[in-house]
């Protein structure tokens, strides 16, 4: 069955620490990969996406993610987090061959302390 | 410009009542999605519209759930005879195109509590 897994459900970091959130998926064939963020009290918004080309994708607010096809992974990274990065982060996958619906991971709650 | 809007933002229903949740997508967006998000979980797909056509309803959990988009813009998700397990946040998303790689823009959600 197609699935998306996020390794860490809760992460606590100090400001200026580096961030890496794991995401693995089990899909056959071509995939589109997304990271969405939900800041407290706000709606889901797209951080970055990959569907072809350079596997290192840069998104908003200094975030980036790397698609590693051989590992079925799409980890999210940021070199230096800020307090304002406190949010819930969701990895999502869909496939051109299996419809347009996004299949989300369970999310990672990130708390950045001053 | 305006984003995706949903109403009501909060709904409390007694078990057995019917509810209707509204979604106003971004103007001109062809695709519209409904998702259900339980507490502590990621959103789960319910149904997909391309204009007024419901192309995928494989995620609807039971025949108590019904969605429509009669004129290809506003959509309504209706839940009949609500049960406690229906308590969740219902998210609507729209996208400009019909390809799977298009960004989906999400609304703020409707938090449904069934008592």
Contacts between the chains, C-beta under 8 A, distances in Angstrom:
chain1	res1	chain2	res2	distance
A	4	B	42	7.8
A	32	B	100	5.5
A	32	B	101	4.7
A	34	B	103	7.9
A	36	B	106	7.7
A	42	B	108	7.8
A	43	B	3	7.6
A	43	B	4	7.8
A	43	B	91	8.0
A	43	B	106	5.0
A	43	B	107	6.1
A	43	B	108	4.6
A	43	B	109	6.8
A	44	B	43	7.5
A	44	B	91	7.1
A	44	B	93	7.9
A	44	B	106	4.0
A	45	B	106	7.2
A	46	B	103	5.1
A	46	B	104	7.8
A	46	B	105	7.9
A	49	B	101	7.2
A	49	B	103	6.6
A	51	B	100	7.9
A	51	B	101	4.0
A	90	B	42	5.3
A	90	B	43	7.6
A	92	B	42	7.6
A	94	B	100	4.9
A	95	B	100	6.7
A	96	B	99	7.5
A	96	B	100	4.8
A	96	B	101	7.7
A	99	B	48	7.0
A	99	B	56	5.5
A	99	B	100	7.3
A	100	B	31	6.5
A	100	B	33	7.4
A	100	B	48	5.9
A	100	B	56	7.7
A	100	B	95	7.8
A	100	B	98	7.3
A	100	B	99	7.6
A	100	B	100	4.8
A	100	B	102	7.9
A	101	B	33	6.5
A	101	B	45	3.8
A	101	B	48	5.9
A	101	B	56	6.6
A	101	B	59	6.9
A	102	B	33	7.7
A	102	B	35	7.7
A	102	B	43	7.3
A	102	B	45	6.8
A	102	B	104	6.4
A	103	B	45	7.2
A	104	B	35	8.0
A	104	B	42	3.2
A	104	B	43	5.1
A	104	B	44	7.2
A	105	B	42	5.4
A	106	B	40	7.3
A	106	B	41	5.6
A	106	B	42	5.0
A	107	B	40	7.9
A	107	B	41	7.4
A	107	B	42	5.2
